[in-house]
Amino acid sequence: MNDYIIQIDSYDYEERLETGISLVFFYEYTDSKSRALKNVIEEIAEKYEDSIKVYAVDAEQSPDIFMHFGVEGTPCVVLIKDGSPMEQIEGANLPEIYEEIIEELLS
């Protein structure tokens, strides 16, 4: 991951996600779709660095976070506002899809 994405785990995710807008990227290190989406998420994280927080969750390291948000597979992105999940998008998608939702949450 890059400097704009924060890796979170079971110990700190609730505290980090309780305020503001967060994009949480759920991935598996060995999954080719996760690796492809990682580049998109890095671009979004850099573009919106002053507006949202971007986090990454590794399936092998923190399966309980996957269960908490009902994530069944990778890659998956969950957009959260003030601790409440607002949108869940499964699979690798174009940046425009995430950006549209982020813009809606920011307005």
C-alpha positions as a Python dict, from the first residue, in 0.01 Angstrom:
ca = {
    (1, 'M'): (0, 0, 0),
    (2, 'N'): (105, 362, -32),
    (3, 'D'): (131, 653, 210),
    (4, 'Y'): (-234, 745, 162),
    (5, 'I'): (-376, 408, 272),
    (6, 'I'): (-375, 297, 634),
    (7, 'Q'): (-369, -74, 714),
    (8, 'I'): (-617, -148, 995),
    (9, 'D'): (-680, -456, 1201),
    (10, 'S'): (-914, -597, 1462),
    (11, 'Y'): (-773, -378, 1737),
    (12, 'D'): (-835, -34, 1592),
    (13, 'Y'): (-1093, -44, 1315),
    (14, 'E'): (-1398, 64, 1518),
    (15, 'E'): (-1223, 369, 1658),
    (16, 'R'): (-1086, 474, 1319),
    (17, 'L'): (-1419, 441, 1138),
    (18, 'E'): (-1645, 615, 1387),
    (19, 'T'): (-1621, 970, 1242),
    (20, 'G'): (-1598, 1116, 896),
    (21, 'I'): (-1604, 939, 561),
    (22, 'S'): (-1395, 627, 518),
    (23, 'L'): (-1328, 396, 228),
    (24, 'V'): (-1232, 48, 344),
    (25, 'F'): (-1061, -178, 91),
    (26, 'F'): (-1095, -547, 176),
    (27, 'Y'): (-839, -761, -5),
    (28, 'E'): (-643, -1084, -17),
    (29, 'Y'): (-275, -1058, -93),
    (30, 'T'): (-282, -1357, -331),
    (31, 'D'): (-595, -1249, -520),
    (32, 'S'): (-521, -1103, -867),
    (33, 'K'): (-840, -891, -865),
    (34, 'S'): (-739, -744, -530),
    (35, 'R'): (-398, -654, -667),
    (36, 'A'): (-557, -488, -969),
    (37, 'L'): (-801, -287, -757),
    (38, 'K'): (-522, -180, -522),
    (39, 'N'): (-390, 59, -788),
    (40, 'V'): (-734, 218, -827),
    (41, 'I'): (-772, 255, -450),
    (42, 'E'): (-427, 414, -425),
    (43, 'E'): (-526, 673, -687),
    (44, 'I'): (-850, 751, -502),
    (45, 'A'): (-669, 775, -170),
    (46, 'E'): (-429, 1029, -313),
    (47, 'K'): (-701, 1229, -490),
    (48, 'Y'): (-923, 1253, -180),
    (49, 'E'): (-651, 1268, 86),
    (50, 'D'): (-795, 1588, 238),
    (51, 'S'): (-1157, 1467, 239),
    (52, 'I'): (-1171, 1100, 335),
    (53, 'K'): (-969, 834, 510),
    (54, 'V'): (-874, 524, 315),
    (55, 'Y'): (-809, 197, 496),
    (56, 'A'): (-710, -153, 389),
    (57, 'V'): (-804, -480, 558),
    (58, 'D'): (-622, -806, 482),
    (59, 'A'): (-854, -1110, 479),
    (60, 'E'): (-596, -1337, 639),
    (61, 'Q'): (-503, -1092, 915),
    (62, 'S'): (-850, -969, 1016),
    (63, 'P'): (-1133, -1206, 918),
    (64, 'D'): (-1348, -1068, 1202),
    (65, 'I'): (-1368, -729, 1029),
    (66, 'F'): (-1489, -906, 715),
    (67, 'M'): (-1760, -1074, 922),
    (68, 'H'): (-1854, -748, 1095),
    (69, 'F'): (-1927, -580, 761),
    (70, 'G'): (-2071, -890, 592),
    (71, 'V'): (-1797, -902, 329),
    (72, 'E'): (-1802, -1242, 162),
    (73, 'G'): (-1525, -1210, -95),
    (74, 'T'): (-1242, -999, -223),
    (75, 'P'): (-1190, -746, -346),
    (76, 'C'): (-1459, -541, -180),
    (77, 'V'): (-1492, -174, -91),
    (78, 'V'): (-1716, -46, 186),
    (79, 'L'): (-1783, 327, 214),
    (80, 'I'): (-1861, 436, 568),
    (81, 'K'): (-1991, 766, 704),
    (82, 'D'): (-1966, 833, 1077),
    (83, 'G'): (-1936, 464, 1156),
    (84, 'S'): (-2230, 351, 941),
    (85, 'P'): (-2176, 154, 620),
    (86, 'M'): (-2331, 347, 332),
    (87, 'E'): (-2230, 142, 27),
    (88, 'Q'): (-2065, -193, -38),
    (89, 'I'): (-1913, -264, -379),
    (90, 'E'): (-1777, -608, -461),
    (91, 'G'): (-1525, -687, -730),
    (92, 'A'): (-1278, -471, -917),
    (93, 'N'): (-1436, -160, -1067),
    (94, 'L'): (-1341, 160, -1243),
    (95, 'P'): (-1237, 461, -1032),
    (96, 'E'): (-1540, 658, -1149),
    (97, 'I'): (-1775, 425, -962),
    (98, 'Y'): (-1605, 493, -628),
    (99, 'E'): (-1557, 863, -700),
    (100, 'E'): (-1927, 913, -773),
    (101, 'I'): (-2024, 761, -439),
    (102, 'I'): (-1756, 957, -253),
    (103, 'E'): (-1877, 1282, -408),
    (104, 'E'): (-2234, 1202, -299),
    (105, 'L'): (-2118, 1134, 58),
    (106, 'L'): (-1918, 1457, 64),
    (107, 'S'): (-2210, 1674, -50),
}
